[in-house]
Amino acid sequence: MNKALNKWFRQIHRWIAVPTALLIPAAVIIKLVGSPETVALWEQWDKLPSILMLFMAITGSYLYLLPYLVKERRRNKLSHT
């Protein structure tokens, strides 16, 4: 992977982390103490934190594996020269 793509993965991961960190506690609070109208409104948006967590898991897994992938690529490059 090139450096520009790695940079974008980091940026996406960071920008998704903020709303995810805010939406999950908000969802818990709404479901525990919210009025029935608020809970009904939230039910329409209830899947959003799950989708954001999925993207965080995908980008986080890539970022976690990235040093190992680079290390393996360098090792293969050195052995072929």
C-alpha positions as CSV (number, residue, x, y, z in Angstrom):
1,M,0.0,0.0,0.0
2,N,1.2,3.5,-0.6
3,K,1.7,6.2,2.0
4,A,-1.2,8.3,0.8
5,L,-3.6,5.4,1.3
6,N,-2.2,4.7,4.8
7,K,-2.6,8.4,5.7
8,W,-6.3,8.2,4.6
9,F,-6.9,5.1,6.6
10,R,-5.5,6.9,9.7
11,Q,-7.6,10.0,9.1
12,I,-10.8,8.0,8.5
13,H,-10.2,6.0,11.6
14,R,-9.7,9.2,13.7
15,W,-12.7,10.9,12.3
16,I,-14.9,7.9,12.9
17,A,-13.7,7.5,16.4
18,V,-15.1,10.8,17.6
19,P,-18.7,10.4,16.6
20,T,-18.6,6.8,17.7
21,A,-17.3,7.7,21.1
22,L,-20.2,10.3,21.4
23,L,-23.0,8.2,20.0
24,I,-22.6,5.0,22.1
25,P,-23.0,6.7,25.5
26,A,-25.8,8.9,24.0
27,A,-27.6,5.8,22.9
28,V,-27.4,4.3,26.4
29,I,-28.6,7.4,28.0
30,I,-31.5,7.9,25.6
31,K,-32.6,4.3,26.1
32,L,-32.4,4.5,29.9
33,V,-33.9,7.9,30.6
34,G,-35.4,9.2,27.3
35,S,-39.0,9.9,26.8
36,P,-40.9,7.5,24.5
37,E,-40.8,10.0,21.7
38,T,-37.1,10.4,22.0
39,V,-36.6,6.7,22.1
40,A,-38.8,6.2,19.0
41,L,-36.8,8.9,17.2
42,W,-33.5,7.2,18.2
43,E,-34.8,3.8,16.9
44,Q,-34.5,5.3,13.4
45,W,-30.8,6.1,13.9
46,D,-30.0,3.1,16.1
47,K,-27.9,1.3,13.5
48,L,-25.5,4.3,13.0
49,P,-23.2,3.4,16.0
50,S,-23.0,-0.2,14.8
51,I,-22.0,0.9,11.3
52,L,-19.4,3.3,12.7
53,M,-18.0,0.5,14.9
54,L,-17.7,-1.8,11.9
55,F,-15.7,0.8,10.0
56,M,-13.5,1.4,13.0
57,A,-12.9,-2.4,13.3
58,I,-11.9,-2.6,9.6
59,T,-9.6,0.5,9.6
60,G,-8.2,-0.4,13.0
61,S,-7.4,-3.9,11.9
62,Y,-5.6,-2.6,8.9
63,L,-3.7,-0.1,11.0
64,Y,-2.8,-2.8,13.5
65,L,-1.4,-5.1,10.8
66,L,0.3,-2.3,8.8
67,P,3.7,-2.5,10.6
68,Y,3.8,-6.3,10.1
69,L,3.0,-6.0,6.5
70,V,5.7,-3.4,5.9
71,K,8.2,-5.5,7.8
72,E,7.4,-8.5,5.7
73,R,7.6,-6.5,2.5
74,R,11.0,-5.1,3.5
75,R,12.2,-8.6,4.4
76,N,11.1,-10.0,1.0
77,K,12.6,-7.0,-0.8
78,L,16.0,-7.5,0.9
79,S,16.0,-11.3,0.2
80,H,15.3,-10.7,-3.5
81,T,18.2,-8.3,-4.0
